[in-house]
Amino acid sequence: MFVREGVMAHWKEYGTVWSDVVFFRYIAEGVEKSTNEIFVWDLDKTYLDTSWGGFVELVKVALERAMSKKNIPGTNTLIRNLVDQWQVQKAHRHFPLYFITASPPQMESRISEKLSIDGIFPFGCFYKDNLQNLHPKRWWRLTKQVGYKVQALLQLRAMLKQDVRQVLWGDDSESDAVIYNLYSDICARRIGPHELRQILAQFWVTGEQVDTILQLQSSIPENDPVEKIYINLASDTDPDYYLKFGRRTIPTYNSFQTAMDLYQDGRLDLQRTVNVAKDMIENYGFTNDELAHSFDELIRRKVLIEPFVSRAIKEFQEIGILYSDFTPSVTPLQSVSAPLSRGFDLSEVHEPWISDRIDYLHDYR
């Protein structure tokens, strides 16, 4: 099933050449259409603890050995437990995961080796062709990712089933919340072409990239495939900033918080959530107090609800992750008849699940 078809050239699909995106496929073509759910993970600062702000840093990262690349705490265990749960629930061998990175395709072999070491086998990876930007007049494009990532997401969408659902991971260092919500709006046609051009120009998207984005939009179904967006707060952005995107966009401070929401959504069971917590304590030096604070912080933000909170507290206290006298600082939201991620209207929550109109042009971080 899995093959290594590295495309060391610009993306070519439907007879069109896309200027920024290089795609490496690791499965037989068409396999992605066999699943109704797809997971997309940004690589830098979301899975791997890597970052670069210019050419020198980019070279250092490129030369780094696979064994030297470090994970964001808990992310490897989180993905592997998602895979295990998926295989149990879906009775399906292969977990539908894609990575997107702003790293150049010349790093593919080392990143692929790192993922293999971690036991992670994605369906494919998208890379940014940055060699063309190694020119004084184009250096600014090295760190501008909105145009590239939106193109990559739309190219992926064109490969998937019409009714596919997507869960997306990003971080707060590369405007990923903007990118993922813009992608959602583009798919759903919530924004007209003229306004879309204005918004994309605000984020340094070139005219050529905009034309490509609009062309890709015309080739995909008119529906919103995005079910949930997780944003790793790598740069310590205030989580209240993300309220403008709606409750579908969940900012988290660490993998334990993400695991708790995935447990609430039914994508992780409680034991697999515990596995993430234990990994962070045993391998990354997190303390019980830090995890207790993370747990309580999600309750205060009204992300976690009953009865999931009570079940988790009982389990965590029994195995020693939470102290026996732990009590949430606020009363959790009361239980609902179905998962919160499906957009239920709670009287205690005023933010919509998906905002009807997002103000992309004003950033109040």
For each residue, the residues with C-beta under 8 A, 3 or more apart:
1: 27 28 31 93 94
2: 26 27 94 121
3: 25 26 27 28
4: 24 26 112
5: 24 25 26
6: 24 25 105 108
7: 11 12 22 23 24 25
8: 22 105
9: 12 22
10: 17 18 19 20 21 22 129
11: 7 17 18 21 22 23 155
12: 7 9 15 16 17 18
13: 16 18 155 158 159
14: 158 219
15: 12
16: 12 13 215
17: 10 11 12
18: 10 11 12 13 21 151 155 212
19: 10 129 208 209 212
20: 10 128 129 147 148 151 152 209
21: 10 11 18 126 127 128 129 148 151 152 155
22: 7 8 9 10 11 105 126 127 128 129
23: 7 11 124 125 126 127 152 155
24: 4 5 6 7 105 108 112 124 125 126 127
25: 3 5 6 7 29 123 124
26: 2 3 4 5 121 122 123 124 125
27: 1 2 3 31 32 94 123 124
28: 1 3 31
29: 25
30: 33 34
31: 1 27 28 34 94 123
32: 27 35 38 96 123 159 160
33: 30 159 160 161
34: 30 31
35: 32 38 90 92 96 161 164
36: 161 163 164 165
37: 96 164 165 166 167
38: 32 35 96 97 98 156 160 164 165 166 167 225
39: 82 95 96 97 98 166 167 168 169
40: 97 98 99 100 153 156 166 167 168 169
41: 46 47 79 97 98 99 100 168 169
42: 45 46 47 99 100 101 149 169 170 171 174 176
43: 46 47 48 50 99 100 101 103 111 125
44: 47 48 50 51 101 102 103 171 173 174
45: 42 48 49 50 51 72 171 173 174 232 234
46: 41 42 43 72 75 169 170 171 176 232 234
47: 41 42 43 44 71 72 75 76 79 99 169
48: 43 44 45 69 70 71 72 111 114
49: 45 69 70 71 72
50: 43 44 45 61 64 69 70 103
51: 44 45 57 173
52: 57 58 60 61
53: 57 143
54: 57 58 139 142 143
55: 58 59 134 139 142
56: 59 60
57: 51 52 53 54 60 61
58: 52 54 55 61 62 103 104 130 142
59: 55 56 62 63
60: 52 56 57 63 64
61: 50 52 57 58 64 103 107
62: 58 59 103 104 106 107 110
63: 59 60
64: 50 60 61 68 69 110
65: 68 69 110
66: 69 110 111 113 114 117
67: 114 117
68: 64 65
69: 48 49 50 64 65 66 110 111 114
70: 48 49 50
71: 47 48 49 74 75 76 118
72: 45 46 47 48 49 75 232 234 255
73: 254 255 279 280 283 284 286
74: 71 77 78 254 255 256 259 276 279 280 284
75: 46 47 71 72 78 79 255
76: 47 71 79 80 118 119 120 279
77: 74 80 81 255 275 276 279
78: 74 75 81 82 255 258 259 262 276
79: 41 47 75 76 82 83 97 120
80: 76 77 83 84 118 119 120
81: 77 78 84 85 259 268 272 273 275 276
82: 39 78 79 85 86 95 262 267 268 272
83: 79 80 86 87 95 97
84: 80 81 87 88 272
85: 81 82 88 89 267 268 269 272
86: 82 83 89 90 92 95 267
87: 83 84 90 91 92 93 95
88: 84 85 91
89: 85 86
90: 35 86 87
91: 87 88
92: 35 86 87 95
93: 1 87
94: 1 2 27 31 121 123
95: 39 82 83 86 87 92 121
96: 32 35 37 38 39 123
97: 38 39 40 41 79 83 120 122 123
98: 38 39 40 41 122 123 124 125 126 156
99: 40 41 42 43 47 111 115 122 124 125 126
100: 40 41 42 43 125 126 149 152 153
101: 42 43 44 107 111 125 126 127 128
102: 44 128 130 143 145 148 149 174
103: 43 44 50 58 61 62 107 111 127 128 130
104: 58 62 107 127 128 129 130 131
105: 6 8 22 24 108 127 129
106: 62 131
107: 61 62 101 103 104 110 111 127
108: 6 24 105 111 112 125 127
109: 112 113
110: 62 64 65 66 69 107 113 114
111: 43 48 66 69 99 101 103 107 108 114 115 125
112: 4 24 108 109 115 116 125
113: 66 109 110 116 117
114: 48 66 67 69 110 111 117 118
115: 99 111 112 118 120 121 122
116: 112 113 119 120 121
117: 66 67 113 114
118: 71 76 80 114 115
119: 76 80 116
120: 76 79 80 97 115 116
121: 2 26 94 95 115 116
122: 26 97 98 99 115 125
123: 25 26 27 31 32 94 96 97 98
124: 23 24 25 26 27 98 99
125: 23 24 26 43 98 99 100 101 108 111 112 122
126: 21 22 23 24 98 99 100 101 152 155 156
127: 21 22 23 24 101 103 104 105 107 108
128: 20 21 22 101 102 103 104 145 148
129: 10 19 20 21 22 104 105 132
130: 58 102 103 104 133 134 141 142
131: 104 106 134
132: 129 135 138
133: 130 138 139 141 142
134: 55 130 131 138 139
135: 132 138 139
136: 139
137:
138: 132 133 134 135 141 142
139: 54 55 133 134 135 136 142
140: 143 144 204
141: 130 133 138 144 204 206
142: 54 55 58 130 133 138 139
143: 53 54 102 140
144: 140 141 147 148 203 204 205
145: 102 128 148 149 174 175 179
146: 149 150 175 178 179 182 200 203 204 205
147: 20 144 150 151 200 203 204 205 206 209 210 213
148: 20 21 102 128 144 145 151 152 209
149: 42 100 102 145 146 152 153 174 176 179
150: 146 147 153 154 179 182 183 186 200 205 209 213
151: 18 20 21 147 148 154 155 209 212 213 216
152: 20 21 23 100 126 148 149 155 156
153: 40 100 149 150 156 157 179 180 183
154: 150 151 157 158 183 186 187 213 216 217 220
155: 11 13 18 21 23 126 151 152 158 159 216
156: 38 40 98 126 152 153 159 160
157: 153 154 160 164 183 187 216 220 225
158: 13 14 154 155 216 219 220
159: 13 32 33 155 156
160: 32 33 38 156 157 164 225
161: 33 35 36 164
162: 221 223
163: 36 223
164: 35 36 37 38 157 160 161 225
165: 36 37 38 225 226 227
166: 37 38 39 40 225 226 227
167: 37 38 39 40 227 228 229 230 267
168: 39 40 41 180 226 228 229 230
169: 39 40 41 42 46 47 229 230 232 258
170: 42 46 174 176 177 179 180 229 230 231 232
171: 42 44 45 46 174 176 231 232 233 234 235
172: 176 177 231 232 233 234 235 236 237 251
173: 44 45 51 234 235
174: 42 44 45 102 145 149 170 171 179
175: 145 146 178 179 203
176: 42 46 149 170 171 172 179 180 231
177: 170 172 180 181 229 231 242 245 249 251
178: 146 175 181 182 203 360
179: 145 146 149 150 153 170 174 175 176 182 183
180: 153 168 170 176 177 183 184 226 229 249
181: 177 178 184 185 226 229 245 249 358
182: 146 150 178 179 185 186 191 199 200 360
183: 150 153 154 157 179 180 186 187 226
184: 180 181 187 188 190 224 225 226 354
185: 181 182 188 189 190 191 358
186: 150 154 182 183 189 191 196 213 217
187: 154 157 183 184 217 220 221 222 223 224 225 226
188: 184 185 222 223 224
189: 185 186 217 222
190: 184 185 356 357
191: 182 185 186 195 196 199
192: 195 196
193: 196 197 214
194: 197 198
195: 191 192 198 199
196: 186 191 192 193 199 200 210 213 214
197: 193 194 200 201 210
198: 194 195 201 202 361
199: 182 191 195 196 202 203 360 361
200: 146 147 150 182 196 197 203 205 209 210 213
201: 197 198 204 205 210
202: 198 199 360 361
203: 144 146 147 175 178 199 200 360
204: 140 141 144 146 147 201
205: 144 146 147 150 200 201 209 210 213
206: 141 147 209 210
207: 210 211
208: 19 211 212
209: 19 20 147 148 150 151 200 205 206 212 213
210: 147 196 197 200 201 205 206 207 213 214
211: 207 208 214 215
212: 18 19 151 208 209 215 216
213: 147 150 151 154 186 196 200 205 209 210 216 217
214: 193 196 210 211 217 218
215: 16 211 212 218 219
216: 151 154 155 157 158 212 213 219 220
217: 154 186 187 189 213 214 220
218: 214 215
219: 14 158 215 216
220: 154 157 158 187 216 217
221: 162 187
222: 187 188 189
223: 162 163 187 188
224: 184 187 188 354
225: 38 157 160 164 165 166 184 187
226: 165 166 168 180 181 183 184 187 229 248
227: 165 166 167 248 341
228: 167 168 248 250 265 341
229: 167 168 169 170 177 180 181 226 245 248 249 250
230: 167 168 169 170 250 252 258 261
231: 170 171 172 176 177 242 249 250 251 252
232: 45 46 72 169 170 171 172 252 254 258
233: 171 172 236 237 239 251 252 253
234: 45 46 72 171 172 173
235: 171 172 173
236: 172 233
237: 172 233 241 242 251 365
238: 241 365
239: 233 242 251 301
240: 243
241: 237 238 244 251 364 365
242: 177 231 237 239 245 249 250 251
243: 240 246 351
244: 241 355 358 359
245: 177 181 229 242 248 249 355 358
246: 243 249 351 352 353 354 355
247: 250 340 349 351 352 353
248: 226 227 228 229 245 341 343 353 354
249: 177 180 181 229 231 242 245 246
250: 228 229 230 231 242 247 258 261 303
251: 172 177 231 233 237 239 241 242
252: 230 231 232 233 255 257 258 261 298
253: 233 257 294 297
254: 73 74 232 257 258 280 286 294
255: 72 73 74 75 77 78 252 258 259 276 280
256: 74 259 260 276 277 280 286 291 294 295
257: 252 253 254 260 261 294 295 297 298
258: 78 169 230 232 250 252 254 255 261 262
259: 74 78 81 255 256 262 263 268 272 273 276 277
260: 256 257 263 264 273 295 298 304 308 312
261: 230 250 252 257 258 264 265 298 303 304
262: 78 82 258 259 265 267 268 273
263: 259 260 266 267 268 269 270 272 273 308 312
264: 260 261 304 305 308 339 340 341
265: 228 261 262 339 340 341
266: 263 339
267: 82 85 86 167 262 263
268: 81 82 85 259 262 263 272 273 276
269: 85 263 272 273
270: 263 273 274 311 312 315
271: 274 275
272: 81 82 84 85 259 263 268 269 275 276
273: 81 259 260 262 263 268 269 270 276 277 312
274: 270 271 277 278 315 316 319 321
275: 77 81 271 272 278 279
276: 74 77 78 81 255 256 259 268 272 273 279 280
277: 256 259 273 274 280 281 291 316 321
278: 274 275 281 282 321
279: 73 74 76 77 275 276 282 283 284
280: 73 74 254 255 256 276 277 283 284 286 291
281: 277 278 284 285 286 287 288 291 321
282: 278 279
283: 73 279 280
284: 73 74 279 280 281
285: 281
286: 73 254 256 280 281 290 291
287: 281 290 291
288: 281 291 292 320 321 322 323
289: 292 293
290: 286 287 293 294
291: 256 277 280 281 286 287 288 294 295 321 322
292: 288 289 295 296 322 323 326
293: 289 290 296 297
294: 253 254 256 257 290 291 297 298
295: 256 257 260 291 292 298 299 304 312 316 322
296: 292 293 299 300 328 329
297: 253 257 293 294 300 301
298: 252 257 260 261 294 295 301 303 304
299: 295 296 302 303 304 309 328 329 330 332
300: 296 297 328 329 330
301: 239 297 298
302: 299 305 333 348 349
303: 250 261 298 299
304: 260 261 264 295 298 299 308 309 312 332 333
305: 264 302 308 309 332 333 334 335 336 340
306: 309 310 332 333 334 335
307: 310 311 335
308: 260 263 264 304 305 311 312
309: 299 304 305 306 312 313 328 332
310: 306 307 313 314 332
311: 270 307 308 314 315
312: 260 263 270 273 295 304 308 309 315 316
313: 309 310 316 317 322 326 328
314: 310 311 317 318
315: 270 274 311 312 318 319
316: 274 277 295 312 313 319 321 322 326
317: 313 314 320 321 322 323 324 326
318: 314 315
319: 274 315 316
320: 288 317
321: 274 277 278 281 288 291 316 317
322: 288 291 292 295 313 316 317 326
323: 288 292 317 326
324: 317
325:
326: 292 313 316 317 322 323
327:
328: 296 299 300 309 313 331 332
329: 296 299 300
330: 299 300
331: 328
332: 299 304 305 306 309 310 328
333: 302 304 305 306 346 348 349
334: 305 306 348
335: 305 306 307
336: 305 340 344 346
337: 344
338: 342 344
339: 264 265 266 342
340: 247 264 265 305 336 344 346
341: 227 228 248 264 265
342: 338 339
343: 248 353 354
344: 336 337 338 340
345: 349
346: 333 336 340 349
347:
348: 302 333 334
349: 247 302 333 345 346
350:
351: 243 246 247
352: 246 247 355 356
353: 246 247 248 343
354: 184 224 246 248 343
355: 244 245 246 352 358
356: 190 352
357: 190
358: 181 185 244 245 355
359: 244 362
360: 178 182 199 202 203
361: 198 199 202
362: 359
363:
364: 241
365: 237 238 241
